[in-house]
Amino acid sequence: MAESFGSDAERYDRARPRYPDALIERIVAGSPGPAVLDVGCGTGIAARQFRAAGCTVLGVDADARMAAFARRAGLETEVAPFETWDARGRVFDAVVAAQTWHWIDPVAGAARAAAVLRPGGRLAALWNVFRPSPRVAEAFAAVHRRVVPDAPLNPWTATAPDALLDRAADGMRRAGAFGAPERWCVPWERPYTRAQWLDQLPTSGLTARLSPAALEELLAATGAAVDAMGGSFTMRYEAIAVTAVRTGAP
């Protein structure tokens, strides 16, 4: 699933939501300096936001296709899994992971981050979490129940995002190199047209499991659901960072 995102890096970069400036700025303000390592940087969505906030950003991603896209956007990017990436003695003020920390073992990842953070440096795993209105959630949940009844997860009924956040915080505690983890949350929302929502739907890891025929049926049924809502809707999000400060000497 994780390897599917690079199959259409241009769509991924175009359709995936950005992060509220307020959350980016809080992470920057809570770090001791401007040097940021972006783990699983993908096409560089978050990296570009951190760069715009005054940071110097190095990206690392396991997918060469995603890294190539990020480089075309002017971002310094290295290709490797974070677990085996060679820091070559470099240290950072912040290690961030935007929509990617769930692909990494939370304890091993936190320990690896601690090894490249200076004392007082910040680890921040951040996600955009869907918080749809009841009307939107039920409409999309019904589509998934009808079209992909055997899917391992219905994203519109699952509580997985909250479990994922708890898992990230527990990994930081168990790594033994960080202060108490915190959750920073910025609610926000974005209006979507039918075309915009269908553009981003194939960038989900869950849709990567579907056959082309099943994906086509899901897109058609989802489009019909948006049409029934008047052809557009507003998606509510929470941008959440699970974050902790590096203690002691690296």
C-alpha positions as CSV (number, residue, x, y, z in Angstrom):
1,M,0.0,0.0,0.0
2,A,2.8,2.4,0.9
3,E,4.4,1.9,-2.4
4,S,1.3,2.9,-4.3
5,F,1.5,6.6,-3.8
6,G,4.3,7.2,-6.2
7,S,2.4,5.7,-9.1
8,D,0.8,9.1,-9.8
9,A,2.9,11.6,-7.8
10,E,1.5,14.5,-9.8
11,R,-2.1,13.7,-8.7
12,Y,-0.9,13.1,-5.2
13,D,0.7,16.5,-5.0
14,R,-2.2,18.2,-6.6
15,A,-5.1,16.6,-4.7
16,R,-3.8,16.0,-1.2
17,P,-4.7,18.7,1.3
18,R,-2.1,21.0,2.8
19,Y,-1.7,21.7,6.5
20,P,-2.9,24.8,8.3
21,D,-0.2,27.5,8.6
22,A,-1.0,27.7,12.3
23,L,0.2,24.2,12.9
24,I,3.3,24.5,10.8
25,E,4.2,27.8,12.6
26,R,3.7,26.2,16.0
27,I,6.1,23.4,15.2
28,V,8.6,25.9,13.9
29,A,8.3,28.1,17.0
30,G,8.6,25.1,19.3
31,S,11.9,24.0,17.7
32,P,15.3,25.3,18.7
33,G,16.4,26.2,15.1
34,P,15.4,26.0,11.5
35,A,16.9,22.7,10.4
36,V,14.1,20.2,9.6
37,L,14.2,16.6,8.5
38,D,11.0,15.6,6.8
39,V,10.5,11.8,7.1
40,G,8.5,10.3,4.2
41,C,8.5,13.6,2.5
42,G,6.6,12.3,-0.5
43,T,6.2,15.0,-3.1
44,G,7.2,17.7,-0.6
45,I,3.8,19.1,0.4
46,A,4.7,19.7,4.0
47,A,8.4,20.3,3.2
48,R,7.4,23.3,1.0
49,Q,5.3,24.7,3.9
50,F,8.1,24.4,6.3
51,R,10.5,26.0,3.8
52,A,8.0,28.9,3.4
53,A,8.0,29.3,7.2
54,G,11.8,29.9,7.1
55,C,13.2,26.4,7.6
56,T,15.9,24.6,5.7
57,V,14.4,21.2,4.9
58,L,16.0,17.9,4.0
59,G,13.5,15.2,2.8
60,V,13.9,11.5,3.0
61,D,11.6,9.1,1.2
62,A,11.7,5.4,0.3
63,D,10.0,6.0,-3.0
64,A,12.3,7.3,-5.7
65,R,9.3,8.6,-7.8
66,M,8.0,10.8,-5.0
67,A,11.6,12.0,-4.2
68,A,12.1,12.9,-7.8
69,F,8.9,15.0,-7.8
70,A,10.1,16.8,-4.6
71,R,13.5,17.5,-6.2
72,R,11.7,19.1,-9.2
73,A,10.1,21.5,-6.7
74,G,13.6,22.5,-5.5
75,L,13.7,20.3,-2.3
76,E,16.8,18.5,-1.2
77,T,15.7,14.9,-1.0
78,E,17.4,11.6,-0.3
79,V,16.0,8.2,-1.2
80,A,16.0,5.6,1.6
81,P,13.7,4.0,4.2
82,F,14.0,6.1,7.3
83,E,15.0,3.0,9.3
84,T,18.2,2.5,7.2
85,W,18.8,6.1,6.1
86,D,22.4,7.3,6.7
87,A,22.4,10.6,8.5
88,R,26.2,11.0,8.0
89,G,26.5,12.8,11.3
90,R,23.9,15.5,10.5
91,V,21.7,16.8,13.3
92,F,18.4,18.6,13.1
93,D,16.2,20.9,15.2
94,A,13.0,19.1,14.2
95,V,12.1,15.8,12.7
96,V,8.6,15.9,11.1
97,A,6.5,13.3,9.4
98,A,3.4,14.5,7.6
99,Q,0.8,11.7,6.9
100,T,3.6,9.1,7.0
101,W,4.5,8.1,10.6
102,H,2.0,5.2,10.5
103,W,4.3,3.5,8.0
104,I,7.1,3.4,10.5
105,D,7.5,1.3,13.7
106,P,6.6,3.9,16.3
107,V,9.2,2.9,18.8
108,A,12.1,2.3,16.3
109,G,11.1,5.5,14.4
110,A,11.1,7.6,17.6
111,A,14.5,6.2,18.6
112,R,15.9,6.9,15.1
113,A,14.6,10.4,15.3
114,A,16.2,10.9,18.7
115,A,19.5,9.9,17.2
116,V,19.5,12.8,14.7
117,L,17.9,15.5,16.9
118,R,19.9,17.9,19.0
119,P,18.9,18.2,22.7
120,G,15.7,20.3,22.8
121,G,14.8,19.3,19.2
122,R,11.3,18.4,18.4
123,L,9.7,15.3,16.9
124,A,6.3,16.0,15.3
125,A,4.2,13.4,13.5
126,L,1.3,15.2,11.9
127,W,-1.8,14.1,10.1
128,N,-4.9,15.6,8.5
129,V,-7.7,13.6,10.0
130,F,-11.2,13.6,8.4
131,R,-13.9,14.9,10.8
132,P,-16.9,14.9,8.4
133,S,-20.3,16.1,9.3
134,P,-22.8,13.3,10.1
135,R,-24.4,13.9,6.7
136,V,-21.2,13.5,4.8
137,A,-19.9,10.6,6.8
138,E,-23.1,8.6,6.3
139,A,-23.2,9.3,2.6
140,F,-19.6,8.1,2.1
141,A,-20.0,5.2,4.5
142,A,-23.0,3.9,2.6
143,V,-21.0,4.0,-0.6
144,H,-18.3,1.9,0.9
145,R,-20.7,-0.6,2.4
146,R,-22.4,-1.0,-1.0
147,V,-19.4,-0.9,-3.4
148,V,-16.6,-2.5,-1.3
149,P,-18.3,-4.5,1.4
150,D,-15.2,-6.8,1.8
151,A,-12.8,-3.9,2.3
152,P,-10.8,-4.3,5.6
153,L,-11.8,-0.8,6.7
154,N,-14.6,1.6,6.1
155,P,-12.8,4.9,6.7
156,W,-16.1,6.7,7.4
157,T,-17.0,4.5,10.3
158,A,-13.6,3.5,11.7
159,T,-12.0,5.0,14.8
160,A,-8.5,4.1,13.5
161,P,-7.2,7.7,13.3
162,D,-7.5,8.1,17.1
163,A,-5.8,4.7,17.7
164,L,-3.0,5.8,15.3
165,L,-2.4,8.9,17.3
166,D,-2.2,7.0,20.5
167,R,0.2,4.6,19.0
168,A,2.5,7.4,17.9
169,A,2.5,8.9,21.4
170,D,3.2,5.6,23.0
171,G,6.2,5.0,20.7
172,M,7.7,8.4,21.8
173,R,7.3,7.4,25.4
174,R,8.8,4.0,24.9
175,A,11.8,5.3,23.0
176,G,13.0,6.8,26.3
177,A,14.5,9.9,24.7
178,F,11.6,12.4,24.8
179,G,9.6,14.4,27.2
180,A,5.9,13.8,27.6
181,P,4.2,13.7,24.2
182,E,1.5,16.2,23.4
183,R,-1.3,16.6,20.8
184,W,-1.6,19.9,19.0
185,C,-4.8,20.2,17.1
186,V,-6.0,22.8,14.5
187,P,-9.5,22.3,13.2
188,W,-10.0,23.5,9.6
189,E,-12.3,22.8,6.7
190,R,-12.2,22.8,2.9
191,P,-15.0,23.0,0.3
192,Y,-14.8,20.4,-2.4
193,T,-16.4,20.2,-5.8
194,R,-17.3,16.7,-7.1
195,A,-14.3,16.8,-9.4
196,Q,-11.9,17.8,-6.7
197,W,-13.1,15.1,-4.3
198,L,-12.9,12.4,-7.0
199,D,-9.4,13.6,-7.9
200,Q,-8.1,13.0,-4.4
201,L,-9.9,9.7,-3.8
202,P,-7.4,7.5,-5.7
203,T,-4.5,8.9,-3.6
204,S,-5.8,7.1,-0.5
205,G,-3.8,4.0,0.6
206,L,-7.1,2.1,1.0
207,T,-8.1,2.6,-2.7
208,A,-4.7,1.1,-3.7
209,R,-6.0,-2.3,-2.7
210,L,-8.9,-2.1,-5.2
211,S,-9.0,-3.5,-8.7
212,P,-9.4,-1.0,-11.5
213,A,-13.0,-2.0,-11.9
214,A,-13.7,-1.6,-8.2
215,L,-12.1,1.8,-8.1
216,E,-14.1,2.9,-11.1
217,E,-17.3,1.8,-9.4
218,L,-16.3,3.5,-6.2
219,L,-15.6,6.7,-8.0
220,A,-18.9,6.6,-9.8
221,A,-20.9,5.9,-6.6
222,T,-19.0,8.6,-4.7
223,G,-19.6,11.1,-7.5
224,A,-23.3,10.3,-7.3
225,A,-23.3,10.8,-3.5
226,V,-21.7,14.2,-4.0
227,D,-24.3,15.0,-6.6
228,A,-27.0,14.2,-4.1
229,M,-25.4,16.8,-1.8
230,G,-25.8,19.4,-4.4
231,G,-22.5,18.8,-6.3
232,S,-20.2,20.0,-3.6
233,F,-19.7,19.8,0.1
234,T,-17.4,20.9,2.9
235,M,-15.0,18.4,4.5
236,R,-14.1,19.2,8.1
237,Y,-10.5,18.3,9.2
238,E,-8.4,18.3,12.3
239,A,-4.7,18.8,11.6
240,I,-3.1,17.0,14.5
241,A,0.5,16.8,15.5
242,V,1.7,14.2,18.1
243,T,4.9,15.9,19.3
244,A,7.6,15.6,21.9
245,V,10.9,17.3,22.8
246,R,14.2,15.4,22.7
247,T,15.8,15.2,26.1
248,G,19.4,14.8,27.1
249,A,22.4,14.4,24.7
250,P,22.0,12.6,21.4
